[in-house]
Amino acid sequence: MTVARTICLGFLAVITVGTLFLMMPFATSNGNWNDPIVALFTATSAVCVTGLAVVDTGTDFSFWGQLTILILIQIGGLGYMTISTFLILILGRRFDLRQKMAIQESFDRPLLQGSQNLIRSILSMTLIFEIAGIFLLLSVFIPQYGWNFGLWSAIFHSISAWNNAGFSLFSDSVVQYQSSFLVNLVIPGLIIFGGIGYQVIIELYLWFVSILKRDRRKYLFSLNFKVVTSTTLFLLILGTIAFFFTELRNPNTLASLSFQDKLLAAWFQSATTRTAGFNTIDLGGMTAAAIFITMGFMLIGASPSGTGGGIKTTTIRIIAQSTYSILRGKEEVVLYSRTVPSSLILKAIAVVFGSVTTIVIATILIALTDTDFDFIQIFFEVVSAFATVGLSLGITASLSAAGKLVLIPVMYIGRVGVLLFMATILGESRPSVIKYPEENLLVG
């Protein structure tokens, strides 16, 4: 039982329990037993914080079913190791070496010490942001739906947004709030902070504290912070501009909106496309250019140690900088006056290769099982599932049982990570002392 297998089997265990609960009559609005495939797909989508749904969450599931989905979203967003470690802290037990190594693997931390404080910080941070989101959304939902459903809607959407899940209680996601400045600020804000990772937020907090204490020493941000924040900001701005101009004259999306609403809708899509799954425009009515842009942003995804999926902002930045270094004739990859280790470059290449391979295989399989759909619809669905985004061109519920069973492992692999999943199958690697001679070959 390796660390990778512990994490992967932990997610499978949560999905299994969630499936059993969602099959129960109390979980459905009509009081009947749920379809096993629907329950399995929904549980996987919730635990993997994807957001793809084969039934309407707000109408087909009862309150208890929705609560089950929300708990699965919270567990999936925090991660299996975070939840299990939290339970260990509650029971007063001590960490053993394997548990510390699992935490290190889950959060990509180089050190083993401070695991307990790390978990407490992550849980505290999660509660602070989710509670803040709930209070802000109350002013929108309560006047419209009253206290009971308004409060539940605020809780559900705040937790779903922070965990980049994309599940909504409304059949049109949040299209009805495309003109609401508060909704277009709160939900993308939760998505962004949930997706940039706990390390970045902690560094922001420490930097802010140093300013309040008027510390004269210059606060030094880590390379991870610089890469994540700069790449995220660049992608948010680029996405807003891209969606605005590609959909500006599209009567199915932005053409009929005011200039302010057009900007809000473009901004919302730019933020939610990278692994969140909410939408304020009709995705099925987008132009081919916007659909292709959406798939690109979905594949990039969020940042390491965040609640989002995708190949991650750091991966795409390393790949891009490696390409730039080759074009400039350099033998090292340098980011912000820091040399990127060759091991990270190899890891980034492996992530991209494994991700593309998974997407290609799944697309081919669904194209064979569901011949009625266009290639672009299938490709979009698979990329959304793998990147744990949850956006769809409207074919999720219409997929055959075989097509749904293909998407389920795709969502799972996208959540646990393609490299971690392969490590689960192959087992732990053994170091080798053998050095082979180098030889050149033609590339490109």
C-alpha positions in Angstrom: 0.0 0.0 0.0 2.0 2.9 -1.3 1.2 6.6 -0.6 -0.3 7.0 -4.1 -2.5 4.0 -3.6 -3.7 5.3 -0.2 -4.8 8.6 -1.7 -6.4 7.1 -4.8 -8.3 4.4 -2.8 -9.4 7.0 -0.3 -11.1 8.9 -3.1 -12.7 5.7 -4.4 -14.0 4.9 -0.9 -15.6 8.3 -0.6 -17.2 8.0 -4.1 -18.5 4.5 -3.2 -20.1 5.8 0.0 -21.5 8.8 -1.8 -23.0 6.6 -4.5 -24.8 4.4 -1.9 -26.3 7.5 -0.2 -27.4 9.1 -3.5 -29.2 5.8 -4.5 -31.4 5.9 -1.4 -35.0 7.0 -1.7 -34.5 9.8 0.8 -31.9 11.4 -1.6 -34.4 11.8 -4.5 -37.2 14.3 -4.8 -39.8 11.6 -5.8 -38.9 9.3 -3.0 -37.9 6.4 -5.3 -34.6 4.5 -5.6 -32.1 6.3 -7.8 -30.6 4.9 -10.9 -27.2 3.5 -9.9 -25.4 5.1 -12.9 -26.9 8.5 -12.1 -25.9 8.1 -8.4 -22.3 6.9 -9.3 -21.9 9.7 -11.9 -23.2 12.4 -9.5 -21.0 11.1 -6.6 -17.9 11.0 -8.8 -18.6 14.5 -10.2 -19.1 15.9 -6.6 -16.1 14.2 -5.1 -13.9 15.2 -8.1 -15.4 18.7 -7.8 -16.3 18.6 -11.5 -19.9 19.7 -11.7 -21.1 17.7 -14.7 -24.6 16.5 -14.0 -26.9 14.0 -15.7 -29.9 15.2 -13.8 -31.0 18.6 -12.4 -29.5 18.9 -8.9 -32.2 21.4 -7.7 -35.2 19.4 -8.8 -34.2 15.7 -9.0 -32.6 15.5 -5.6 -34.2 16.2 -2.2 -32.7 18.4 0.4 -30.9 15.3 1.8 -29.6 14.4 -1.6 -28.4 18.0 -2.1 -26.8 17.9 1.3 -25.0 14.7 0.4 -23.7 16.2 -2.8 -22.5 19.3 -0.8 -20.6 17.1 1.7 -19.0 15.2 -1.1 -18.0 18.5 -2.7 -16.4 19.7 0.5 -14.5 16.4 1.0 -13.4 16.4 -2.6 -12.3 20.0 -2.5 -10.3 19.6 0.7 -8.9 16.3 -0.4 -9.1 12.8 1.1 -5.8 13.3 3.1 -7.0 16.6 4.6 -10.2 15.1 5.9 -8.6 11.9 7.2 -5.8 14.0 8.9 -8.5 16.3 10.4 -10.2 13.2 11.9 -6.9 12.0 13.3 -6.5 15.4 15.0 -10.0 15.2 16.5 -9.3 11.7 17.9 -6.1 12.9 19.4 -3.9 10.4 17.6 -0.4 11.0 16.4 0.8 11.1 12.8 2.9 8.2 11.6 5.5 8.6 8.8 3.2 7.2 6.1 0.5 9.8 6.9 3.1 12.6 6.8 4.3 11.4 3.5 0.8 11.2 2.2 0.2 14.8 3.2 3.5 15.7 1.5 2.3 14.0 -1.7 -1.2 15.6 -1.6 0.1 19.1 -1.2 3.4 18.8 -2.9 5.3 19.9 0.1 9.1 19.2 0.4 9.1 19.0 4.2 7.3 16.7 6.6 7.2 18.9 9.6 4.3 21.2 10.5 1.6 18.8 9.1 -0.9 19.5 11.9 -0.6 23.3 11.6 -0.9 23.0 7.8 -4.2 21.1 8.1 -5.6 23.6 10.7 -4.6 26.5 8.4 -6.3 24.9 5.4 -9.5 24.2 7.3 -9.6 27.7 8.9 -9.0 29.3 5.5 -11.8 27.3 3.9 -14.3 28.2 6.6 -13.4 31.9 6.5 -13.9 32.2 2.7 -17.0 30.0 2.6 -18.7 31.8 5.4 -17.8 35.2 3.8 -19.3 34.0 0.5 -22.5 32.8 2.3 -23.1 36.2 4.0 -22.5 38.1 0.7 -24.8 35.9 -1.3 -27.6 36.1 1.3 -28.4 39.6 0.2 -29.1 38.3 -3.3 -30.9 35.0 -2.6 -33.1 35.9 0.5 -35.0 38.7 -1.1 -35.8 36.5 -4.1 -36.4 33.1 -2.4 -37.1 33.8 1.3 -35.1 32.7 4.3 -35.2 28.9 4.0 -34.3 28.4 0.3 -32.4 31.6 0.2 -30.1 30.6 3.0 -29.6 27.1 1.6 -28.8 28.5 -1.8 -26.2 30.8 -0.4 -24.6 28.0 1.6 -24.7 25.6 -1.4 -23.3 28.0 -4.0 -20.6 29.4 -1.7 -19.2 26.0 -0.9 -19.6 24.9 -4.6 -17.8 28.0 -5.8 -14.9 27.8 -3.3 -14.3 24.2 -4.2 -14.5 24.9 -7.9 -17.3 22.4 -8.2 -19.8 24.2 -10.4 -22.9 22.4 -9.0 -25.9 24.7 -8.8 -29.4 24.5 -7.5 -30.7 26.5 -10.4 -31.4 24.7 -13.7 -29.8 27.5 -15.7 -26.7 27.7 -13.4 -26.5 31.4 -12.6 -27.6 32.8 -16.0 -30.4 34.7 -14.3 -27.8 36.7 -12.3 -25.7 37.8 -15.3 -26.5 41.4 -14.5 -25.9 41.1 -10.7 -22.6 42.8 -9.8 -22.5 41.1 -6.4 -22.9 37.6 -7.9 -20.4 38.3 -10.6 -17.9 39.4 -7.9 -18.5 36.9 -5.1 -18.7 33.6 -7.1 -15.6 34.4 -9.3 -13.8 35.6 -6.2 -14.4 32.3 -4.4 -13.4 30.4 -7.6 -10.1 32.3 -8.0 -9.0 32.1 -4.4 -10.1 28.5 -4.1 -8.1 27.7 -7.3 -4.8 29.5 -6.6 -3.9 27.2 -3.7 -3.5 27.5 0.0 0.3 28.3 -0.2 -0.4 31.5 -2.2 -3.1 32.6 0.2 -0.9 32.0 3.2 1.9 34.1 1.6 -0.5 36.9 0.9 -1.6 36.8 4.6 2.0 36.8 5.8 2.8 39.7 3.5 -0.2 41.7 4.7 0.7 41.0 8.4 4.3 42.3 7.7 2.8 45.5 6.3 0.6 46.0 9.4 3.5 45.4 11.7 5.6 47.9 9.6 8.4 45.4 9.2 11.2 47.2 7.4 12.6 44.0 6.0 11.4 43.3 2.4 9.0 40.3 2.2 10.3 37.8 -0.3 7.7 35.9 -2.2 8.4 32.3 -3.3 8.8 31.3 -6.9 5.5 29.4 -6.7 3.7 32.6 -5.6 5.1 34.7 -8.4 4.4 32.1 -11.1 0.9 31.3 -9.9 -0.3 34.9 -9.3 1.2 36.3 -12.5 -0.1 33.5 -14.7 -3.5 33.6 -13.1 -3.8 37.3 -13.5 -2.7 37.1 -17.2 -5.2 34.3 -17.9 -8.1 36.2 -16.3 -7.4 39.3 -18.3 -6.7 37.4 -21.5 -9.9 35.3 -21.0 -12.1 38.4 -20.4 -10.8 40.1 -23.6 -11.1 36.9 -25.6 -14.7 36.1 -24.6 -15.7 39.7 -25.0 -14.6 40.1 -28.6 -15.4 36.6 -29.8 -19.0 36.8 -28.4 -19.5 40.6 -28.9 -21.9 40.2 -31.9 -23.3 36.8 -31.1 -27.1 37.1 -30.6 -27.1 33.9 -28.6 -24.8 35.2 -25.9 -23.6 38.8 -25.5 -25.1 40.8 -28.4 -28.3 41.7 -26.6 -26.7 42.8 -23.3 -25.6 46.2 -22.2 -21.9 47.1 -22.3 -21.6 46.6 -18.6 -23.3 43.2 -18.7 -21.1 42.2 -21.6 -18.1 42.9 -19.5 -19.5 41.1 -16.5 -20.4 38.0 -18.6 -17.0 37.9 -20.3 -15.3 38.3 -16.9 -17.4 35.6 -15.3 -16.7 33.1 -18.1 -13.0 33.9 -17.9 -12.9 33.1 -14.2 -15.3 30.1 -14.2 -13.9 28.4 -17.3 -10.7 27.4 -15.5 -12.3 24.5 -13.5 -15.4 26.1 -11.8 -18.3 25.1 -14.1 -20.8 27.9 -13.5 -22.0 29.9 -16.4 -24.0 33.2 -17.0 -24.4 32.7 -20.8 -25.7 29.8 -23.0 -22.6 27.7 -23.7 -24.3 25.9 -26.5 -24.9 29.2 -28.3 -21.2 30.2 -28.3 -19.2 30.7 -31.4 -16.7 28.0 -32.5 -13.9 30.3 -31.6 -15.2 30.8 -28.0 -15.7 27.1 -27.6 -12.2 26.4 -28.6 -10.9 29.1 -26.3 -12.9 27.6 -23.5 -11.4 24.2 -24.0 -7.9 25.7 -23.9 -8.6 27.5 -20.6 -10.3 24.4 -19.1 -7.2 22.3 -19.9 -4.9 24.8 -18.2 -7.0 24.8 -15.1 -6.2 26.2 -11.7 -3.0 26.1 -9.6 -1.3 23.4 -7.5 -2.8 22.7 -4.0 -5.9 24.5 -5.0 -9.4 23.1 -5.4 -9.4 23.2 -9.2 -8.2 20.8 -11.8 -6.5 20.9 -15.2 -2.8 20.6 -15.9 -2.2 23.6 -13.6 -0.9 27.1 -14.3 2.6 26.2 -13.1 2.8 23.4 -15.6 1.9 25.5 -18.6 4.3 28.2 -17.4 7.2 25.8 -17.2 6.4 24.4 -20.7 6.1 27.9 -22.1 9.3 29.0 -20.5 11.1 25.9 -21.7 10.0 26.6 -25.2 11.3 30.2 -24.9 14.6 29.0 -23.5 15.1 26.6 -26.5 14.3 29.4 -28.9 16.8 31.7 -27.2 19.5 29.0 -27.3 19.6 28.6 -23.5 20.3 25.3 -21.7 18.5 26.3 -18.5 14.9 27.3 -17.8 14.9 30.5 -15.7 11.8 32.1 -14.0 12.1 35.2 -11.9 15.9 34.8 -11.6 15.5 31.2 -10.4 16.6 28.1 -12.3 13.8 25.5 -12.7 15.1 22.0 -11.8 15.2 19.5 -14.7 13.0 17.2 -12.6 10.2 19.7 -12.6 10.5 20.2 -16.4 10.2 16.4 -16.8 7.3 16.3 -14.5 5.5 19.1 -16.5 6.1 17.2 -19.7 4.8 14.0 -18.2 1.6 15.8 -16.9 0.9 17.2 -20.4 1.6 13.9 -22.1 -0.5 11.9 -19.7 -3.4 14.4 -19.8 -3.5 14.5 -23.6 -3.3 10.7 -23.8 -6.2 10.4 -21.4 -8.4 12.9 -23.3 -7.7 11.4 -26.7 -8.5 7.8 -25.5 -11.7 9.0 -23.8 -12.8 11.0 -26.8 -12.3 8.1 -29.1 -14.3 5.8 -26.8 -17.3 8.1 -26.5 -17.2 8.8 -30.2 -17.7 5.1 -30.7 -20.4 4.7 -28.0 -22.4 7.9 -28.9 -22.3 8.4 -32.6 -25.2 11.0 -32.6 -23.1 13.8 -31.2 -20.7 16.0 -33.0 -17.0 15.6 -32.4 -16.6 19.1 -30.9 -19.4 18.3 -28.4 -17.7 15.1 -27.3 -14.2 16.6 -27.2 -15.6 19.5 -25.1 -17.3 17.1 -22.7 -14.1 15.0 -22.2 -11.9 18.1 -21.6 -14.4 19.5 -19.1 -14.5 16.1 -17.3 -10.7 15.7 -17.1 -10.1 19.2 -16.1 -12.9 18.9 -13.5 -14.6 21.9 -14.8 -18.2 20.9 -15.3 -19.1 23.1 -18.3 -21.1 21.3 -21.0 -22.6 22.0 -24.4 -25.7 20.2 -23.2 -25.0 16.6 -23.9 -24.2 15.2 -20.5 -27.7 13.9 -19.7 -28.1 12.6 -23.2 -25.0 10.4 -23.2 -25.5 6.7 -23.2 -24.7 4.6 -20.2 -21.4 3.5 -21.8 -20.5 7.2 -22.5 -21.2 8.1 -18.8 -19.1 5.2 -17.6 -16.2 6.5 -19.7 -16.5 10.0 -18.2 -16.5 8.7 -14.6 -12.9 7.5 -14.6 -11.9 10.5 -16.6 -13.2 12.8 -13.8 -11.5 10.6 -11.2 -8.1 10.7 -13.0 -8.4 14.4 -13.4 -9.0 14.9 -9.7 -6.3 12.6 -8.2 -3.8 13.6 -10.9 -2.6 11.6 -13.9 0.9 11.1 -12.5 -0.5 10.0 -9.1 -2.9 7.6 -10.8 -0.1 6.1 -12.9 2.0 5.7 -9.7 -0.9 3.8 -8.2 -0.8 1.3 -11.0 3.0 1.0 -11.5 3.9 1.2 -7.8 6.8 3.1 -6.2 9.8 3.7 -8.5 13.2 2.4 -7.5 16.3 4.5 -7.8 19.0 3.3 -10.2 22.7 3.8 -10.1 23.2 2.8 -13.7 24.2 5.7 -16.0 23.8 5.3 -19.7 25.8 7.1 -22.4 24.3 10.1 -24.2 23.5 10.2 -27.9 21.7 12.8 -30.0 18.6 12.2 -32.1 16.5 14.4 -34.4 13.7 16.3 -32.7 11.2 18.6 -34.3 
